Amino acid sequence: MALSTRRLVLAPKAVAETPIVGIIFDMDGTLCKPQTWMFQRMRDALGIDKSLDILDYVHGLPEDEQASAHLKLQAVEREAMVDMEATPGVQRLLDWVDSQGIPKAILTRNFPIPVQHLLDKVLVGHAFEPVITRDFRPPKPSPAGILAIAKTWNVDPHKLVMVGDSIDDMMAGHRAGSGTILLRTPVNEHVSGEPETDVTVENIDDIIEILEKGFTTKEKPSEPVL
């Protein structure tokens, strides 16, 4: 979903090799091609500008107004869902991940119906477990979703990697202590230079070679930054 303006001041980081035992994927702009027009349409529907995070705004509304706001967001997402396409190279990456027996999950700020459409119509034959959507709170950039996945898998979050296309993805991963991989696009190039971003790739299936050679991360918090 929308990029967050919240930042975390970080100390300089060293580089260390990290064993990866699970991969967490963002959805829009990661598993499927970005449809960036959605975000302005959502802001227009809510009557807000770019200075506000979309979900933060909705969650900050009086409780009796939140349902209506969510319906406005969902209408835009349903429209975008019709034209959803897999990111080039993602099938190759997922086939490789499955061949290695590496568990994979989805952590997204989308609501469940477009996510199910992705699994049923676009990425057929690939299972993700768990799948965490907008129903889970707090959303990215909080590390809570990643920590919940680590608990489900009974693994150390430092041995997971978060793959995404936004600063929210990178911040969530870093704050959880996980590795982060940014899929670079023309609209997120600035994120590759952020301290929370460990590795940047131009094509999502470049991740295969990175993991085969041994993934390296910047120094991570020893405890989650909530």
GROMACS elastic network, one bead per residue, 0.5 to 0.9 nm:
[ bonds ]
;  ai    aj funct       b0    kb
    1    28     6  0.73540   500
    1    38     6  0.88938   500
    1    39     6  0.73349   500
    1    54     6  0.79435   500
    1    55     6  0.84099   500
    1   108     6  0.76243   500
    1   109     6  0.55518   500
    1   110     6  0.68328   500
    1   166     6  0.84331   500
    1   168     6  0.86138   500
    2    39     6  0.64132   500
    2    50     6  0.88738   500
    2    53     6  0.63274   500
    2    54     6  0.63838   500
    2    55     6  0.81852   500
    2   109     6  0.87160   500
    2   166     6  0.82158   500
    2   168     6  0.82485   500
    3    53     6  0.69170   500
    3    54     6  0.87511   500
    3   166     6  0.63258   500
    3   167     6  0.63184   500
    3   168     6  0.60803   500
    4     7     6  0.81664   500
    4    51     6  0.89480   500
    4    52     6  0.79836   500
    4    53     6  0.56575   500
    4    54     6  0.86969   500
    4   140     6  0.87210   500
    4   141     6  0.74002   500
    4   166     6  0.87459   500
    4   167     6  0.71017   500
    4   168     6  0.60823   500
    5    51     6  0.77453   500
    5    52     6  0.80372   500
    5    53     6  0.74104   500
    5   167     6  0.88028   500
    5   168     6  0.88845   500
    6   141     6  0.82482   500
    6   168     6  0.87643   500
    7   171     6  0.81207   500
    8   171     6  0.80668   500
    8   175     6  0.89927   500
   10    13     6  0.83107   500
   10   195     6  0.72715   500
   10   196     6  0.84418   500
   11   195     6  0.88451   500
   12   195     6  0.81882   500
   12   218     6  0.89339   500
   12   219     6  0.83055   500
   13   195     6  0.81044   500
   13   218     6  0.54673   500
   13   220     6  0.77820   500
   14   217     6  0.81974   500
   14   218     6  0.53620   500
   14   219     6  0.51481   500
   14   220     6  0.89121   500
   15   198     6  0.88846   500
   15   216     6  0.64219   500
   15   217     6  0.54610   500
   15   219     6  0.59000   500
   16   215     6  0.85239   500
   16   216     6  0.53872   500
   16   217     6  0.54493   500
   16   218     6  0.62596   500
   16   219     6  0.67684   500
   17   214     6  0.66054   500
   17   215     6  0.57375   500
   17   217     6  0.62075   500
   17   218     6  0.87463   500
   18   158     6  0.76520   500
   18   159     6  0.64367   500
   18   160     6  0.87130   500
   18   179     6  0.78637   500
   18   214     6  0.73435   500
   18   215     6  0.57983   500
   18   216     6  0.57318   500
   18   217     6  0.65724   500
   19   158     6  0.85296   500
   19   159     6  0.56634   500
   19   160     6  0.81102   500
   19   211     6  0.88962   500
   19   214     6  0.73880   500
   19   215     6  0.70467   500
   19   216     6  0.86924   500
   20    23     6  0.76002   500
   20   102     6  0.85306   500
   20   158     6  0.82979   500
   20   160     6  0.54099   500
   20   161     6  0.67604   500
   20   179     6  0.84590   500
   20   211     6  0.77836   500
   20   214     6  0.86202   500
   20   215     6  0.74464   500
   21   102     6  0.61333   500
   21   103     6  0.73197   500
   21   155     6  0.78842   500
   21   156     6  0.89375   500
   21   159     6  0.57181   500
   21   160     6  0.59450   500
   21   161     6  0.83932   500
   22   102     6  0.55344   500
   22   103     6  0.50404   500
   22   104     6  0.58310   500
   22   105     6  0.80698   500
   22   150     6  0.85903   500
   22   153     6  0.84847   500
   22   155     6  0.85160   500
   22   157     6  0.89484   500
   22   159     6  0.70808   500
   22   161     6  0.66751   500
   23    97     6  0.85940   500
   23   102     6  0.72873   500
   23   103     6  0.64868   500
   23   105     6  0.64700   500
   23   106     6  0.86939   500
   23   160     6  0.57806   500
   23   161     6  0.51046   500
   23   162     6  0.62015   500
   23   163     6  0.73349   500
   24   103     6  0.86008   500
   24   104     6  0.56546   500
   24   106     6  0.55757   500
   24   107     6  0.65727   500
   24   146     6  0.77090   500
   24   149     6  0.84024   500
   24   160     6  0.73674   500
   24   161     6  0.61574   500
   24   163     6  0.61164   500
   24   164     6  0.85982   500
   25    30     6  0.70657   500
   25    31     6  0.70929   500
   25   104     6  0.74296   500
   25   105     6  0.61280   500
   25   107     6  0.60204   500
   25   108     6  0.79379   500
   25   161     6  0.85567   500
   25   162     6  0.60474   500
   25   164     6  0.61963   500
   25   169     6  0.89578   500
   26    29     6  0.76886   500
   26    30     6  0.57338   500
   26    31     6  0.67791   500
   26   105     6  0.87641   500
   26   106     6  0.58557   500
   26   107     6  0.52923   500
   26   108     6  0.53011   500
   26   109     6  0.84353   500
   26   162     6  0.77050   500
   26   163     6  0.62351   500
   26   165     6  0.75467   500
   26   166     6  0.89732   500
   26   169     6  0.71728   500
   27    30     6  0.52613   500
   27    32     6  0.62116   500
   27    33     6  0.88135   500
   27    34     6  0.89490   500
   27   106     6  0.68844   500
   27   107     6  0.72485   500
   27   108     6  0.57756   500
   27   109     6  0.83836   500
   27   110     6  0.79592   500
   27   115     6  0.76506   500
   27   118     6  0.87079   500
   27   164     6  0.76780   500
   28    31     6  0.63820   500
   28    32     6  0.54526   500
   28    33     6  0.64297   500
   28    34     6  0.54203   500
   28    35     6  0.73803   500
   28    36     6  0.89245   500
   28   108     6  0.78894   500
   28   110     6  0.82369   500
   28   164     6  0.85392   500
   28   165     6  0.81668   500
   29    32     6  0.54972   500
   29    35     6  0.73429   500
   29    36     6  0.84794   500
   29    87     6  0.74885   500
   29   164     6  0.73960   500
   29   165     6  0.59691   500
   29   166     6  0.85440   500
   29   183     6  0.80215   500
   29   185     6  0.83922   500
   30    33     6  0.66661   500
   30    34     6  0.74224   500
   30    86     6  0.86109   500
   30    87     6  0.66158   500
   30    90     6  0.84169   500
   30   163     6  0.73638   500
   30   164     6  0.55343   500
   30   165     6  0.60868   500
   30   182     6  0.88889   500
   30   183     6  0.67570   500
   30   204     6  0.77232   500
   31    85     6  0.87091   500
   31    86     6  0.60724   500
   31    87     6  0.55902   500
   31    88     6  0.89062   500
   31    90     6  0.64438   500
   31   118     6  0.86039   500
   31   123     6  0.85221   500
   31   164     6  0.85688   500
   31   204     6  0.86244   500
   32    35     6  0.89304   500
   32    84     6  0.66153   500
   32    85     6  0.54346   500
   32    88     6  0.83381   500
   32    90     6  0.82321   500
   32   118     6  0.79129   500
   32   122     6  0.83617   500
   33    84     6  0.70087   500
   33    85     6  0.57391   500
   33    86     6  0.59194   500
   33    88     6  0.80271   500
   34    37     6  0.87730   500
   34    84     6  0.86656   500
   34    85     6  0.88391   500
   34    87     6  0.83777   500
   34   185     6  0.89188   500
   35    38     6  0.60425   500
   35    39     6  0.83903   500
   35    80     6  0.72144   500
   35    83     6  0.89927   500
   35    84     6  0.83450   500
   36    39     6  0.59962   500
   36    40     6  0.78306   500
   36   187     6  0.89214   500
   37    40     6  0.58173   500
   37    41     6  0.64631   500
   37    42     6  0.88417   500
   38    41     6  0.50817   500
   38    42     6  0.60864   500
   38    43     6  0.86597   500
   38    76     6  0.65004   500
   38    77     6  0.72662   500
   38    80     6  0.72718   500
   39    42     6  0.50530   500
   39    43     6  0.62220   500
   39    44     6  0.85751   500
   39    54     6  0.83410   500
   39    76     6  0.88222   500
   40    44     6  0.60411   500
   40    45     6  0.85019   500
   40    49     6  0.83588   500
   40    50     6  0.81923   500
   41    44     6  0.50822   500
   41    45     6  0.61637   500
   41    46     6  0.87084   500
   41    73     6  0.86703   500
   41    76     6  0.70219   500
   42    45     6  0.50305   500
   42    46     6  0.62685   500
   42    47     6  0.84385   500
   42    48     6  0.86572   500
   42    54     6  0.77949   500
   42    72     6  0.72418   500
   42    73     6  0.57230   500
   42    74     6  0.89962   500
   42    75     6  0.89783   500
   42    76     6  0.66271   500
   42    77     6  0.88744   500
   43    46     6  0.51024   500
   43    47     6  0.57506   500
   43    48     6  0.50972   500
   43    49     6  0.61638   500
   43    50     6  0.75530   500
   43    52     6  0.89119   500
   43    54     6  0.70757   500
   43    73     6  0.88187   500
   44    48     6  0.64319   500
   44    49     6  0.77928   500
   45    48     6  0.80589   500
   45    69     6  0.83981   500
   45    72     6  0.63360   500
   45    73     6  0.76184   500
   45    76     6  0.88132   500
   46    49     6  0.89516   500
   46    54     6  0.85178   500
   46    57     6  0.89933   500
   46    58     6  0.86023   500
   46    69     6  0.67924   500
   46    72     6  0.73873   500
   46    73     6  0.82678   500
   48    51     6  0.80522   500
   48    52     6  0.69006   500
   48    54     6  0.82045   500
   48    57     6  0.85063   500
   49    52     6  0.61931   500
   49    53     6  0.88601   500
   50    53     6  0.72750   500
   50    54     6  0.85763   500
   52    55     6  0.87299   500
   52    56     6  0.74332   500
   52    57     6  0.65521   500
   53    56     6  0.52700   500
   53    57     6  0.60658   500
   53    58     6  0.87458   500
   54    57     6  0.52554   500
   54    58     6  0.64146   500
   54    59     6  0.87686   500
   55    58     6  0.50101   500
   55    59     6  0.59929   500
   55    60     6  0.83476   500
   55    70     6  0.89920   500
   55   109     6  0.82437   500
   55   134     6  0.87956   500
   55   139     6  0.81548   500
   56    59     6  0.51998   500
   56    60     6  0.60512   500
   56    61     6  0.88465   500
   56   139     6  0.89942   500
   57    60     6  0.51148   500
   57    61     6  0.65659   500
   58    61     6  0.53781   500
   58    62     6  0.87120   500
   58    65     6  0.83999   500
   58    66     6  0.59224   500
   58    67     6  0.89017   500
   58    69     6  0.64109   500
   58    70     6  0.73228   500
   59    62     6  0.80797   500
   59    63     6  0.80702   500
   59    66     6  0.67845   500
   60    63     6  0.82788   500
   60    66     6  0.83064   500
   61    64     6  0.80430   500
   61    65     6  0.61560   500
   61    66     6  0.59225   500
   61    69     6  0.87187   500
   62    65     6  0.54508   500
   62    66     6  0.65693   500
   63    66     6  0.53835   500
   63    67     6  0.77285   500
   64    67     6  0.68130   500
   64    68     6  0.81650   500
   65    68     6  0.56758   500
   65    69     6  0.65275   500
   65    70     6  0.89452   500
   66    69     6  0.50677   500
   66    70     6  0.61412   500
   66    71     6  0.86551   500
   67    70     6  0.51554   500
   67    71     6  0.63102   500
   67    72     6  0.88668   500
   68    71     6  0.51374   500
   68    72     6  0.65293   500
   68    73     6  0.89867   500
   69    72     6  0.51830   500
   69    73     6  0.65797   500
   69    74     6  0.87633   500
   70    73     6  0.51175   500
   70    74     6  0.61140   500
   70    75     6  0.86458   500
   71    75     6  0.61523   500
   71    76     6  0.88517   500
   72    75     6  0.52655   500
   72    76     6  0.67754   500
   72    77     6  0.89569   500
   73    76     6  0.53865   500
   73    77     6  0.63888   500
   73    78     6  0.87470   500
   73   111     6  0.88924   500
   74    78     6  0.59896   500
   74    79     6  0.85358   500
   74   110     6  0.85168   500
   74   111     6  0.70897   500
   74   113     6  0.87923   500
   75    78     6  0.52045   500
   75    79     6  0.63817   500
   75    80     6  0.88335   500
   76    79     6  0.51806   500
   76    80     6  0.63680   500
   76    81     6  0.86607   500
   77    80     6  0.50351   500
   77    81     6  0.59756   500
   77   110     6  0.78818   500
   77   111     6  0.81816   500
   77   113     6  0.87947   500
   77   114     6  0.68980   500
   78    81     6  0.50087   500
   78    82     6  0.69812   500
   78   113     6  0.78906   500
   78   114     6  0.67255   500
   79    82     6  0.59282   500
   79    83     6  0.78969   500
   80    83     6  0.57338   500
   80    84     6  0.65489   500
   80   114     6  0.85536   500
   81    84     6  0.50952   500
   81    85     6  0.88624   500
   81   113     6  0.88107   500
   81   114     6  0.57730   500
   81   115     6  0.89099   500
   81   117     6  0.73126   500
   81   118     6  0.81764   500
   82   117     6  0.89705   500
   84   114     6  0.88332   500
   84   117     6  0.86917   500
   84   118     6  0.74694   500
   84   122     6  0.75699   500
   85    88     6  0.87366   500
   85   118     6  0.83815   500
   85   122     6  0.65817   500
   86    89     6  0.82909   500
   86    90     6  0.67740   500
   86    91     6  0.79136   500
   86   118     6  0.82621   500
   86   122     6  0.61578   500
   86   123     6  0.71035   500
   87    90     6  0.55292   500
   87    91     6  0.82250   500
   87   203     6  0.88326   500
   87   204     6  0.76703   500
   88    91     6  0.76799   500
   88    92     6  0.88002   500
   88   203     6  0.75330   500
   88   204     6  0.74243   500
   88   205     6  0.82374   500
   89    92     6  0.53728   500
   89    93     6  0.63748   500
   89    94     6  0.87992   500
   89   203     6  0.68893   500
   89   204     6  0.58985   500
   89   205     6  0.50927   500
   89   206     6  0.84665   500
   90    93     6  0.50145   500
   90    94     6  0.60735   500
   90    95     6  0.84685   500
   90   123     6  0.87711   500
   90   203     6  0.87074   500
   90   204     6  0.60675   500
   90   205     6  0.61029   500
   91    94     6  0.51550   500
   91    95     6  0.60280   500
   91    96     6  0.85669   500
   91   123     6  0.73761   500
   91   126     6  0.88156   500
   91   205     6  0.83306   500
   92    95     6  0.51647   500
   92    96     6  0.62701   500
   92    97     6  0.86968   500
   92   205     6  0.64074   500
   92   208     6  0.88490   500
   93    96     6  0.51523   500
   93    97     6  0.61769   500
   93    98     6  0.86393   500
   93   204     6  0.71262   500
   93   206     6  0.81422   500
   93   207     6  0.72970   500
   93   208     6  0.63697   500
   94    98     6  0.60826   500
   94    99     6  0.84693   500
   94   104     6  0.88094   500
   94   126     6  0.72932   500
   94   205     6  0.85344   500
   95    98     6  0.51961   500
   95    99     6  0.61558   500
   95   100     6  0.87798   500
   95   126     6  0.81577   500
   96   100     6  0.63277   500
   96   101     6  0.87976   500
   96   208     6  0.72042   500
   97   100     6  0.52433   500
   97   101     6  0.64818   500
   97   102     6  0.55640   500
   97   103     6  0.77252   500
   97   104     6  0.79517   500
   97   208     6  0.80685   500
   98   101     6  0.50952   500
   98   102     6  0.60783   500
   98   103     6  0.75624   500
   98   104     6  0.85203   500
   98   126     6  0.82759   500
   99   102     6  0.77966   500
  100   103     6  0.89630   500
  103   128     6  0.75884   500
  103   129     6  0.75734   500
  103   153     6  0.84018   500
  104   127     6  0.78202   500
  104   128     6  0.53643   500
  104   129     6  0.63979   500
  104   130     6  0.79186   500
  105   127     6  0.83801   500
  105   130     6  0.52525   500
  105   131     6  0.57205   500
  105   132     6  0.79169   500
  105   149     6  0.75577   500
  106   115     6  0.88816   500
  106   128     6  0.64553   500
  106   129     6  0.73689   500
  106   130     6  0.67199   500
  106   132     6  0.59655   500
  106   133     6  0.79234   500
  107   110     6  0.88745   500
  107   130     6  0.84548   500
  107   131     6  0.62464   500
  107   133     6  0.62006   500
  107   134     6  0.88372   500
  107   139     6  0.88753   500
  107   140     6  0.83614   500
  107   145     6  0.67854   500
  107   146     6  0.75287   500
  107   149     6  0.88490   500
  107   162     6  0.88591   500
  107   169     6  0.89000   500
  108   111     6  0.80895   500
  108   115     6  0.84784   500
  108   131     6  0.81742   500
  108   132     6  0.62731   500
  108   133     6  0.50553   500
  108   134     6  0.66784   500
  108   139     6  0.80335   500
  108   140     6  0.78662   500
  109   132     6  0.82883   500
  109   133     6  0.55660   500
  109   135     6  0.83934   500
  109   136     6  0.86460   500
  109   139     6  0.64893   500
  109   140     6  0.72467   500
  110   113     6  0.83811   500
  110   114     6  0.71844   500
  110   115     6  0.71218   500
  110   133     6  0.56748   500
  110   134     6  0.53162   500
  110   135     6  0.86670   500
  111   114     6  0.66344   500
  111   115     6  0.70583   500
  111   133     6  0.56412   500
  111   134     6  0.50219   500
  111   135     6  0.69104   500
  112   115     6  0.51626   500
  112   116     6  0.61962   500
  112   117     6  0.86801   500
  112   131     6  0.89389   500
  112   132     6  0.85273   500
  112   133     6  0.59561   500
  112   134     6  0.73013   500
  112   135     6  0.79151   500
  113   116     6  0.51649   500
  113   117     6  0.62272   500
  113   118     6  0.87304   500
  114   118     6  0.62047   500
  114   119     6  0.87502   500
  115   118     6  0.50872   500
  115   119     6  0.64672   500
  115   120     6  0.87066   500
  115   131     6  0.85129   500
  115   133     6  0.79362   500
  116   119     6  0.50842   500
  116   120     6  0.59795   500
  116   121     6  0.82918   500
  117   120     6  0.51114   500
  117   121     6  0.56039   500
  117   122     6  0.71641   500
  117   123     6  0.89382   500
  118   121     6  0.55737   500
  118   123     6  0.59731   500
  118   124     6  0.80743   500
  119   122     6  0.59431   500
  119   123     6  0.50275   500
  119   124     6  0.58167   500
  119   125     6  0.79213   500
  119   126     6  0.72237   500
  119   127     6  0.77185   500
  119   128     6  0.85952   500
  120   123     6  0.67135   500
  120   124     6  0.56248   500
  120   125     6  0.82713   500
  121   124     6  0.59564   500
  123   126     6  0.59707   500
  123   127     6  0.86934   500
  124   127     6  0.84054   500
  128   131     6  0.63017   500
  129   132     6  0.87335   500
  129   149     6  0.85555   500
  130   149     6  0.66970   500
  130   152     6  0.78054   500
  130   153     6  0.89813   500
  131   149     6  0.87882   500
  132   135     6  0.75656   500
  132   136     6  0.64428   500
  132   145     6  0.70045   500
  132   149     6  0.84560   500
  133   136     6  0.59091   500
  133   137     6  0.89341   500
  133   139     6  0.84010   500
  134   137     6  0.71706   500
  134   138     6  0.87558   500
  134   139     6  0.68649   500
  135   139     6  0.86842   500
  136   139     6  0.65436   500
  136   144     6  0.89827   500
  136   145     6  0.74182   500
  137   140     6  0.86410   500
  137   142     6  0.87701   500
  137   144     6  0.78090   500
  137   145     6  0.78766   500
  138   141     6  0.83956   500
  138   142     6  0.62166   500
  138   143     6  0.84788   500
  138   144     6  0.66422   500
  138   145     6  0.76689   500
  139   142     6  0.57867   500
  139   143     6  0.80687   500
  139   144     6  0.74324   500
  139   145     6  0.69887   500
  139   172     6  0.89183   500
  140   143     6  0.65226   500
  140   144     6  0.77625   500
  140   145     6  0.73430   500
  140   146     6  0.89750   500
  140   168     6  0.55467   500
  140   169     6  0.65231   500
  140   171     6  0.77915   500
  140   172     6  0.56332   500
  140   173     6  0.89639   500
  141   144     6  0.86289   500
  141   167     6  0.77889   500
  141   169     6  0.62749   500
  141   170     6  0.77382   500
  141   171     6  0.54278   500
  141   173     6  0.81280   500
  141   175     6  0.83411   500
  142   145     6  0.72724   500
  142   146     6  0.85451   500
  142   168     6  0.80900   500
  142   171     6  0.75388   500
  142   172     6  0.52126   500
  142   173     6  0.86586   500
  142   175     6  0.74590   500
  142   176     6  0.83117   500
  142   225     6  0.83128   500
  142   226     6  0.65069   500
  143   146     6  0.54263   500
  143   147     6  0.61997   500
  143   148     6  0.86937   500
  143   171     6  0.77420   500
  143   173     6  0.63878   500
  143   174     6  0.79169   500
  143   175     6  0.56646   500
  143   177     6  0.86499   500
  143   224     6  0.72306   500
  143   225     6  0.73376   500
  143   226     6  0.66207   500
  144   147     6  0.50809   500
  144   148     6  0.61198   500
  144   149     6  0.87008   500
  144   172     6  0.79097   500
  144   176     6  0.76129   500
  144   224     6  0.88327   500
  144   226     6  0.75237   500
  145   148     6  0.50645   500
  145   149     6  0.63354   500
  145   150     6  0.87066   500
  145   172     6  0.82370   500
  146   149     6  0.50846   500
  146   150     6  0.61969   500
  146   151     6  0.86125   500
  146   157     6  0.73858   500
  146   160     6  0.86829   500
  146   162     6  0.81773   500
  146   172     6  0.73508   500
  146   173     6  0.70586   500
  146   176     6  0.65859   500
  146   178     6  0.83533   500
  147   151     6  0.61576   500
  147   152     6  0.86265   500
  147   156     6  0.88763   500
  147   157     6  0.65537   500
  147   176     6  0.64446   500
  147   224     6  0.83084   500
  148   151     6  0.50825   500
  148   152     6  0.62407   500
  148   153     6  0.87061   500
  149   152     6  0.50002   500
  149   153     6  0.62151   500
  149   154     6  0.83333   500
  149   155     6  0.87334   500
  149   157     6  0.85185   500
  150   153     6  0.51272   500
  150   154     6  0.57322   500
  150   155     6  0.52295   500
  150   156     6  0.63593   500
  150   157     6  0.55190   500
  150   160     6  0.77993   500
  151   155     6  0.64975   500
  151   156     6  0.81487   500
  151   157     6  0.84430   500
  152   155     6  0.80113   500
  153   156     6  0.88636   500
  155   158     6  0.84727   500
  155   159     6  0.72637   500
  155   160     6  0.81811   500
  156   159     6  0.55899   500
  156   160     6  0.73804   500
  156   177     6  0.89111   500
  156   178     6  0.87522   500
  157   160     6  0.52385   500
  157   161     6  0.81977   500
  157   173     6  0.88165   500
  157   176     6  0.64036   500
  157   177     6  0.60099   500
  157   178     6  0.54052   500
  157   179     6  0.86829   500
  157   224     6  0.89665   500
  158   161     6  0.79606   500
  158   176     6  0.74824   500
  158   179     6  0.69077   500
  158   220     6  0.78026   500
  158   222     6  0.85349   500
  159   177     6  0.84204   500
  159   178     6  0.63652   500
  159   179     6  0.74688   500
  160   173     6  0.85653   500
  160   177     6  0.84007   500
  160   178     6  0.51983   500
  160   179     6  0.61628   500
  160   180     6  0.86661   500
  161   173     6  0.71095   500
  161   178     6  0.53641   500
  161   180     6  0.54120   500
  161   181     6  0.71633   500
  162   169     6  0.69131   500
  162   170     6  0.72401   500
  162   172     6  0.81050   500
  162   173     6  0.54528   500
  162   174     6  0.85817   500
  162   178     6  0.67520   500
  162   179     6  0.60802   500
  162   181     6  0.62484   500
  162   182     6  0.85152   500
  163   169     6  0.72288   500
  163   170     6  0.79808   500
  163   173     6  0.85106   500
  163   179     6  0.85409   500
  163   180     6  0.59743   500
  163   182     6  0.60566   500
  163   183     6  0.72870   500
  164   167     6  0.84222   500
  164   168     6  0.85265   500
  164   169     6  0.54104   500
  164   170     6  0.70968   500
  164   180     6  0.78547   500
  164   181     6  0.65061   500
  164   182     6  0.53344   500
  164   183     6  0.60195   500
  164   184     6  0.89178   500
  165   168     6  0.84131   500
  165   169     6  0.67752   500
  165   170     6  0.80489   500
  165   181     6  0.83080   500
  165   182     6  0.53144   500
  165   183     6  0.50852   500
  165   184     6  0.64506   500
  165   185     6  0.75837   500
  165   188     6  0.70081   500
  165   191     6  0.83599   500
  166   169     6  0.53092   500
  166   170     6  0.65761   500
  166   171     6  0.87398   500
  166   182     6  0.73850   500
  166   183     6  0.84691   500
  166   184     6  0.89393   500
  166   188     6  0.67384   500
  166   191     6  0.69606   500
  167   171     6  0.59354   500
  167   172     6  0.83788   500
  167   182     6  0.87357   500
  167   188     6  0.83269   500
  167   191     6  0.59861   500
  167   192     6  0.88961   500
  167   194     6  0.81144   500
  167   196     6  0.80826   500
  167   197     6  0.82612   500
  168   171     6  0.51914   500
  168   172     6  0.60163   500
  168   173     6  0.85359   500
  169   172     6  0.52416   500
  169   173     6  0.61931   500
  169   174     6  0.86005   500
  169   180     6  0.78831   500
  169   181     6  0.89067   500
  169   182     6  0.82725   500
  170   173     6  0.52324   500
  170   174     6  0.60814   500
  170   175     6  0.84903   500
  170   179     6  0.85795   500
  170   180     6  0.57482   500
  170   181     6  0.74683   500
  170   182     6  0.72791   500
  170   191     6  0.83557   500
  170   194     6  0.86065   500
  170   195     6  0.89300   500
  170   196     6  0.54924   500
  170   197     6  0.56588   500
  170   198     6  0.84341   500
  171   174     6  0.51404   500
  171   175     6  0.58992   500
  171   176     6  0.84249   500
  171   180     6  0.85877   500
  171   196     6  0.57941   500
  171   197     6  0.80277   500
  172   175     6  0.52990   500
  172   176     6  0.62136   500
  172   177     6  0.87225   500
  172   178     6  0.84625   500
  172   180     6  0.89178   500
  172   196     6  0.88302   500
  173   176     6  0.52421   500
  173   177     6  0.63511   500
  173   179     6  0.62400   500
  173   180     6  0.58159   500
  173   196     6  0.78781   500
  173   197     6  0.88746   500
  174   177     6  0.50158   500
  174   178     6  0.54833   500
  174   179     6  0.65386   500
  174   180     6  0.67604   500
  174   195     6  0.89956   500
  174   196     6  0.55900   500
  174   197     6  0.78395   500
  174   198     6  0.88038   500
  174   220     6  0.64977   500
  174   221     6  0.75827   500
  174   224     6  0.85245   500
  174   225     6  0.84700   500
  175   178     6  0.74374   500
  175   196     6  0.84021   500
  175   220     6  0.77561   500
  175   221     6  0.68334   500
  175   223     6  0.82883   500
  175   224     6  0.54705   500
  175   226     6  0.71357   500
  176   179     6  0.88420   500
  176   220     6  0.83623   500
  176   221     6  0.76430   500
  176   222     6  0.89659   500
  176   223     6  0.74812   500
  176   225     6  0.65162   500
  176   226     6  0.81698   500
  177   219     6  0.85849   500
  177   220     6  0.50675   500
  177   221     6  0.54706   500
  177   222     6  0.67543   500
  177   223     6  0.70346   500
  177   224     6  0.61680   500
  177   225     6  0.82663   500
  178   217     6  0.85382   500
  178   220     6  0.72833   500
  179   196     6  0.88722   500
  179   197     6  0.82233   500
  179   198     6  0.65852   500
  179   199     6  0.85747   500
  179   215     6  0.84273   500
  179   216     6  0.80239   500
  179   217     6  0.57936   500
  179   218     6  0.79110   500
  179   220     6  0.81779   500
  180   196     6  0.72855   500
  180   197     6  0.56288   500
  180   198     6  0.52706   500
  180   199     6  0.65526   500
  180   200     6  0.86273   500
  180   217     6  0.75745   500
  181   197     6  0.64543   500
  181   198     6  0.60488   500
  181   200     6  0.56493   500
  181   201     6  0.72328   500
  181   207     6  0.82323   500
  182   188     6  0.89840   500
  182   191     6  0.78340   500
  182   192     6  0.67292   500
  182   197     6  0.66108   500
  182   198     6  0.78626   500
  182   199     6  0.62673   500
  182   201     6  0.62292   500
  182   202     6  0.86172   500
  182   204     6  0.89798   500
  183   188     6  0.86420   500
  183   192     6  0.87900   500
  183   199     6  0.88573   500
  183   200     6  0.60383   500
  183   201     6  0.51985   500
  183   202     6  0.60506   500
  183   203     6  0.68061   500
  183   204     6  0.63159   500
  184   187     6  0.80855   500
  184   188     6  0.61412   500
  184   189     6  0.59688   500
  184   191     6  0.82368   500
  184   192     6  0.72795   500
  184   200     6  0.64140   500
  184   201     6  0.60325   500
  184   202     6  0.54320   500
  184   203     6  0.78469   500
  184   204     6  0.89939   500
  185   188     6  0.54749   500
  185   189     6  0.63045   500
  185   202     6  0.75091   500
  186   189     6  0.60726   500
  187   190     6  0.80506   500
  188   191     6  0.55390   500
  188   192     6  0.74904   500
  189   192     6  0.56740   500
  189   193     6  0.78040   500
  190   193     6  0.58273   500
  190   194     6  0.72287   500
  191   194     6  0.52227   500
  191   195     6  0.87194   500
  191   196     6  0.86232   500
  191   197     6  0.71668   500
  192   195     6  0.83514   500
  192   196     6  0.87124   500
  192   197     6  0.59736   500
  192   198     6  0.82616   500
  192   199     6  0.76344   500
  192   200     6  0.60206   500
  193   196     6  0.84828   500
  193   197     6  0.69913   500
  194   197     6  0.56470   500
  194   198     6  0.87218   500
  195   198     6  0.74748   500
  195   218     6  0.82697   500
  196   218     6  0.80850   500
  197   200     6  0.72809   500
  197   217     6  0.86539   500
  197   218     6  0.82612   500
  198   216     6  0.74745   500
  198   217     6  0.52648   500
  198   218     6  0.58812   500
  199   210     6  0.89810   500
  199   215     6  0.87930   500
  199   216     6  0.80429   500
  199   217     6  0.75700   500
  201   204     6  0.65334   500
  201   205     6  0.85857   500
  201   206     6  0.63375   500
  201   207     6  0.72072   500
  202   205     6  0.88831   500
  202   206     6  0.73818   500
  203   206     6  0.54813   500
  203   207     6  0.79164   500
  204   207     6  0.59356   500
  204   208     6  0.84063   500
  205   208     6  0.57122   500
  205   209     6  0.79639   500
  206   209     6  0.57112   500
  206   210     6  0.66524   500
  207   211     6  0.61346   500
  207   212     6  0.84462   500
  208   211     6  0.53880   500
  208   212     6  0.60857   500
  208   213     6  0.86434   500
  209   213     6  0.60707   500
  209   214     6  0.85381   500
  210   213     6  0.53799   500
  210   214     6  0.62620   500
  210   215     6  0.58433   500
  210   216     6  0.86237   500
  211   214     6  0.50789   500
  211   215     6  0.52028   500
  211   216     6  0.89173   500
  212   215     6  0.77721   500
  217   220     6  0.78881   500
  219   222     6  0.89606   500
  220   223     6  0.85255   500
  221   224     6  0.64286   500
  221   225     6  0.72504   500
